[in-house]
Amino acid sequence: MRQDHLITATQLSRGDIEAVLDRAREVADEPAAFADRHAGRVLALCFFEPSTRTRMSFDSAAKRLGMDTVGMGDVDSSSVSKGESLSDTVRVIEGYADALVLRHPSEGAATLAAERVDVPVVNAGDGAGQHPSQTLLDLHTIRENHGLEDLTVGIMGDLKYGRTVHSLAAALTEFDANQHFISPESLRLPRSVRFDLHETGAQVREHTDLEAVLGELDVLYVTRIQKERFPDENEYHRVAGEYRIDAETLDDAADDLTVMHPLPRVDEIAPDVDETDHARYFEQAHNGIPVRMALLDALMENAEAAEGMEADR
């Protein structure tokens, strides 16, 4: 993977994606071979929004590679509460770490950070924008269960504010995948995302009813309604709980349907789905370790190679 930063899924070619996923498979098969590969390096975890899986899996992945990690802690106890700009914050943290993982409520924050620093930046979610490392672990989960060719994927829930949806939809255009988008009218894909998908030649098939396409799907990717993104709480309450599946919902699904969710879930997947053979969302979350190890390994390799070239000049 020849990238200095990972900001959006759209920057990743099929070759980039396959390189990371192949390396993730190597990590999963022989994790000891990657231990201490980047000993002495430091990863900064800069989270301006709450996170459990992304922050902990990056922390764990870095340490399994021999890296140390440093974090900002609670944003309210950092200099951000004093009015420090994001630009100044990341330029300061650059002096403490060899790479940054950034989550921020504003779209475009990761792009700004990457323009300000000379160390690798990974976008761990920028508002309702993108979440490309989540997409890599999503694709790893799909590949391990189905492969990435001749695939039919349904993406259901909050397609307007769901950044995991925007990243995954873009990445799937690199593969032979049919995509169906299921949502209430008020939460359909943003126009900009639909435009970008059309520009790649992808067909955007939108539905308001899961039953219309359930039997065709290899993968059903469910997302929660992003309450924190709604400008009007009344709008949230009008759609909350509208798109929910349980074990009975899946009676008409293919036997090998894979149900995924980036988590956390609220009530969009009933607990009885957990006991079915379709459920893969906890496996999906656990795949954050090998995939993020592979991603960090690739980014640090590139950074270290650039440092070596600079030293030889």
Secondary structure, DSSP 8 states (H G I E B T S, - for coil): ---S-B--GGG--HHHHHHHHHHHHHHHH-GGGGTTTTTT-EEEEEESS--SHHHHHHHHHHHHTT-EEEE---GGGSGGGGT--HHHHHHHHHTT-SEEEEEESSTTHHHHHHHH-SS-EEEEEETTS--HHHHHHHHHHHHHHT-SSSEEEEEES-TTT-HHHHHHHHHHTTSSEEEEEE--GGGS--HHHHHHHHHTT---EEES-GGGTGGG-SEEEE----GGG-S-HHHHHHHTTSS-B-TGGGGGS-TT-EEE--S--SSSB-GGGGGSTTB-HHHHHHTHHHHHHHHHHHHHHHHHHHHHHHHH-
